[in-house]
Each structure stands twice: as structure tokens, then as C-alpha cells.
Amino acid sequence: MGSANGGANGDSVIVRPIAVDDVDAVLAMFGAVVDEGIWLGTEPGFDREARRERMAAAVGDPSRRGFVAIDGQGTVVGNASMAVAGYGVADIGMAVADAWRGRGVGGRLLDALVEAAPATGAHKIALEVWPHNQRAIALYRSRGFEVEGRLRRHYRRSDGELWDALVMGLVLDEGSPGSPHAG
């Protein structure tokens, strides 16, 4: 982690753990991505205050990790978070501001999550992604994630449409024994 060149323009982006003081800026960036209406499960009109409270509470929770990407002007341009279930699977989510997509920010955020996951006790990382989000799917695959299934017509959107989602996973623990039951 730390600073590195962000993209073709040489813009510097720092990826670091989220702090409570970042929550409002993260929420503003997240809201802008939500308003695009095609990348995230959250839709426009979400309860921003409830989201703010959950984000702030997650900062100190040992079963969660969050990271922010900050540009050279101190603006939040991306965030990523992870929540580890009691059975050891870390569910992740990410958002990157429109102007920063395709410039390495998402990769750096994803790398931070993958690096942090073992310290939480996670043996696997899982996520869901819309099938039309080919750029995100390519990013996840570049880090070893595999498509594990498709949730067909699974999510009802506010306009009534039913969207599929791909389930992707990255196994971190290949050494522990698997199930002895064939199936």
C-alpha cells in the first residue's frame, strides 16, 4: 500500500485504511456511483444516514476492513470494504469514482482487501457482480477470483427489472482438508 502512480496521467493515489473522518467523503463518492444506476446493488434514494451510521460503526469492528483511495488533492476517489462472516468467508464490495475507473484504483483497493483478509481469519473472499460489469469481472479474474455461479433473475430493481448476478470467489486456504463427503 502507500502511494503510487494512479494512471496514465501520473496522478498519485494513496490507498489506506478508512478512518471515521473519511465516512462523509466516502458516502458522497459512493452516492455518485449509486446515482449512475448500473454498477452497484444499492439504488438511488437509499437511506444515506443509515449508511453513514453503518460505515462509521464498521471502522472499529475487527470482523471488517475498509480502505479508501485518496487522490493528490485529498479527494476520496474509491473505497472497498470487507465483512467476514462467522464461518470465515469475507464478502467484499467496492466503488470507484467514474473519472478514476481504468486507472488502477480498483486493483489497488482489491489488493488491499486480499492482503488484509487472512488477518481477519477469512479462508475465502466472495463477491457478487453484475454480468454486464465486464471491467470489474476482468479485474477480479486478474487477481485469481473465479466465477462460481450465476444467480439468475435474482435481484429485483426499483423499476421492476430482474437482474442476474455472478458469484465470484477467491480461496485463500487451499491447505486445510475439504469435505470428506463426495457430492
C-alpha positions in Angstrom: 0.0 0.0 0.0 1.1 3.6 0.3 1.4 6.0 -2.7 1.9 5.0 -6.3 1.1 6.4 -9.7 -2.6 6.1 -10.3 -2.9 6.1 -14.1 -1.6 7.2 -17.5 -1.6 10.8 -16.3 0.7 10.0 -13.4 -1.8 11.1 -10.8 -0.8 10.0 -7.4 -3.4 7.9 -5.4 -2.9 6.7 -1.8 -4.7 3.6 -0.6 -5.1 3.4 3.2 -7.4 2.1 5.8 -10.6 4.1 6.2 -11.0 6.3 9.2 -14.2 7.7 10.8 -13.2 11.1 9.4 -13.5 9.7 5.9 -17.0 8.5 6.1 -18.8 11.6 4.8 -16.4 11.8 1.8 -16.8 8.0 1.1 -20.6 8.4 1.3 -20.5 11.3 -1.2 -18.4 9.3 -3.7 -20.5 6.1 -3.2 -23.7 8.2 -3.7 -22.3 9.4 -7.1 -21.7 5.8 -8.2 -25.1 4.7 -6.9 -26.7 7.5 -8.9 -25.2 6.1 -12.1 -27.7 3.2 -11.6 -25.8 0.4 -13.2 -22.8 -0.7 -11.2 -24.0 -1.3 -7.6 -26.8 -3.2 -5.9 -27.7 -0.1 -3.9 -30.0 2.2 -5.9 -30.7 5.9 -5.8 -32.8 7.0 -2.9 -31.0 4.9 -0.4 -31.0 5.9 3.3 -27.8 7.9 3.5 -28.0 8.5 7.3 -28.4 4.7 8.0 -25.5 4.0 5.6 -23.3 6.7 7.3 -24.0 5.1 10.7 -23.1 1.6 9.4 -19.9 2.8 7.8 -18.8 4.6 10.9 -19.6 1.6 13.1 -17.7 -0.7 10.8 -14.4 1.3 11.2 -13.6 -0.3 14.6 -15.1 -3.7 14.0 -12.5 -6.5 14.0 -14.5 -8.6 11.5 -14.5 -5.8 9.0 -11.9 -3.9 7.0 -12.3 -0.9 4.8 -9.9 1.1 2.6 -10.1 4.4 0.8 -8.3 5.7 -2.3 -7.3 9.3 -2.0 -6.1 11.5 -4.9 -3.4 14.1 -4.7 -5.9 16.8 -3.8 -7.2 14.7 -0.8 -10.4 13.6 -2.5 -11.8 10.1 -2.0 -11.9 8.5 -5.4 -12.7 4.9 -4.3 -13.4 2.7 -1.4 -13.5 -1.0 -0.7 -14.8 -2.9 2.3 -15.0 -6.4 3.6 -17.1 -8.1 6.2 -16.1 -11.6 7.5 -18.9 -14.0 8.4 -18.6 -16.3 11.4 -17.8 -19.2 9.0 -14.7 -17.5 7.6 -15.8 -16.0 4.3 -15.1 -12.4 3.6 -17.8 -10.6 1.5 -16.4 -7.6 -0.3 -17.7 -4.6 -2.1 -16.0 -1.7 -4.0 -16.8 1.6 -5.7 -14.6 3.8 -7.8 -15.4 7.3 -9.0 -16.2 7.5 -12.7 -13.2 9.6 -13.6 -10.8 7.1 -11.9 -12.0 3.8 -13.4 -9.5 2.0 -15.6 -6.6 3.8 -13.9 -5.5 1.1 -11.4 -7.5 2.4 -8.4 -9.8 -0.7 -8.2 -6.9 -3.0 -8.5 -5.1 -1.3 -5.6 -8.2 -1.4 -3.4 -8.8 -5.1 -4.2 -5.2 -5.9 -3.4 -5.5 -4.2 -0.1 -8.6 -6.3 0.7 -6.9 -9.5 -0.3 -3.8 -8.7 1.7 -5.9 -7.8 4.8 -8.3 -10.9 4.6 -6.1 -13.5 6.3 -5.6 -11.3 9.4 -9.4 -11.4 9.9 -9.5 -15.2 9.9 -11.0 -15.4 6.4 -10.3 -18.5 4.4 -12.1 -17.2 1.3 -13.2 -14.0 -0.3 -16.6 -13.8 -2.1 -18.4 -11.2 -4.1 -21.3 -10.7 -6.4 -21.0 -8.6 -9.6 -23.4 -7.7 -12.4 -22.7 -9.7 -15.6 -22.6 -6.5 -17.6 -19.7 -5.1 -15.5 -17.0 -6.7 -17.6 -14.3 -4.4 -16.4 -14.8 -5.4 -12.8 -15.0 -9.1 -13.8 -11.7 -8.8 -15.6 -10.2 -7.1 -12.5 -11.4 -9.9 -10.2 -10.1 -12.6 -12.6 -6.7 -10.9 -12.8 -6.4 -11.4 -9.0 -7.4 -15.1 -9.1 -11.1 -14.9 -8.5 -13.2 -17.5 -10.3 -16.9 -17.4 -11.3 -18.6 -19.9 -9.0 -22.1 -19.4 -10.2 -24.9 -17.2 -11.6 -27.9 -16.0 -9.6 -30.5 -15.9 -12.4 -33.1 -13.1 -12.2 -32.1 -12.8 -8.6 -32.3 -9.0 -7.8 -35.4 -7.0 -8.3 -34.5 -3.4 -9.2 -36.7 -0.5 -8.3 -38.0 -0.3 -11.8 -39.2 -3.9 -11.6 -36.4 -5.4 -13.7 -34.9 -8.7 -12.5 -31.1 -8.8 -12.8 -28.7 -11.7 -12.7 -25.5 -11.6 -10.6 -22.3 -13.6 -10.9 -20.9 -15.1 -7.7 -17.1 -15.0 -7.7 -14.7 -16.3 -5.1 -11.0 -16.5 -4.2 -9.9 -19.3 -2.0 -7.2 -18.2 0.4 -6.8 -21.5 2.3 -6.0 -24.4 0.0 -4.2 -26.4 2.7 -7.0 -27.3 5.1 -8.9 -30.5 4.3 -12.1 -30.3 2.3 -15.3 -32.1 2.9 -14.9 -35.9 3.1 -18.4 -36.3 1.6 -18.5 -36.7 -2.2 -21.1 -34.8 -4.0 
